[in-house]
Amino acid sequence: MKRYYVHKYNSNHEVHREDCSTNFDLSNMMYLGIYSNCTDAVREAKRTYPDADGCRICSSECHTK
C-alpha cells in the first residue's frame, strides 16, 4: 500500500506514488489516499481531474498519454 498524489496546478494531472523518483513538489499536489495500485488512485484523481493519468515512471501501468 502506497500514498498517492496528483498534480493540482499542472495541465498534466499526473498521479504519483509517494516514492516516485521524479521528486515532485508536495505544495503542487493533492493527496489522494492510500491504495494498493495506481488504477484505484487514478480513478480517485479523475473525480476531480477527468484528464488524470498515471506517471510514466512510478505508475507506468496507468500511464496512457
C-alpha positions as CSV (number, residue, x, y, z in Angstrom):
1,M,0.0,0.0,0.0
2,K,1.3,3.4,-1.0
3,R,0.3,7.0,-0.7
4,Y,-0.7,8.6,-4.0
5,Y,-0.8,12.2,-5.1
6,V,-2.0,14.1,-8.2
7,H,-0.7,17.4,-9.6
8,K,-3.1,20.2,-8.8
9,Y,-1.9,23.1,-10.9
10,N,-0.3,21.4,-13.8
11,S,-2.3,20.9,-17.0
12,N,-1.0,17.4,-17.0
13,H,-2.7,15.9,-13.9
14,E,-0.3,13.0,-13.3
15,V,-0.8,10.6,-10.4
16,H,2.4,9.8,-8.4
17,R,3.2,7.3,-5.7
18,E,4.9,8.7,-2.6
19,D,8.2,7.1,-3.6
20,C,8.3,8.4,-7.1
21,S,11.8,9.3,-8.4
22,T,10.6,12.5,-10.1
23,N,10.8,14.4,-6.8
24,F,7.5,16.2,-7.2
25,D,6.7,19.2,-5.2
26,L,4.1,18.4,-2.5
27,S,2.9,22.0,-2.5
28,N,1.6,21.4,-6.0
29,M,0.0,18.1,-5.2
30,M,-3.4,16.9,-3.9
31,Y,-3.3,13.9,-1.6
32,L,-5.5,11.1,-3.0
33,G,-5.1,8.4,-0.3
34,I,-3.5,5.1,0.3
35,Y,-4.0,2.5,-2.4
36,S,-2.6,-0.9,-3.4
37,N,-2.4,0.1,-7.0
38,C,-2.4,3.1,-9.4
39,T,-5.7,2.1,-11.0
40,D,-7.7,3.0,-7.9
41,A,-5.6,6.1,-7.3
42,V,-6.2,7.4,-10.9
43,R,-9.9,6.6,-10.6
44,E,-10.0,8.8,-7.5
45,A,-8.0,11.6,-9.2
46,K,-10.4,11.5,-12.2
47,R,-13.2,12.5,-9.8
48,T,-11.5,16.0,-9.6
49,Y,-9.4,16.0,-12.8
50,P,-11.1,13.9,-15.6
51,D,-7.9,14.0,-17.6
52,A,-5.7,12.5,-14.8
53,D,-3.2,9.9,-15.9
54,G,-0.6,7.8,-14.2
55,C,3.1,8.9,-14.0
56,R,5.2,7.1,-16.7
57,I,7.8,6.4,-14.0
58,C,6.1,5.3,-10.8
59,S,2.6,4.4,-12.2
60,S,3.5,3.2,-15.7
61,E,0.8,0.6,-15.8
62,C,-1.7,3.5,-15.6
63,H,0.1,5.9,-18.0
64,T,-1.9,6.2,-21.1
65,K,-1.0,9.6,-22.6
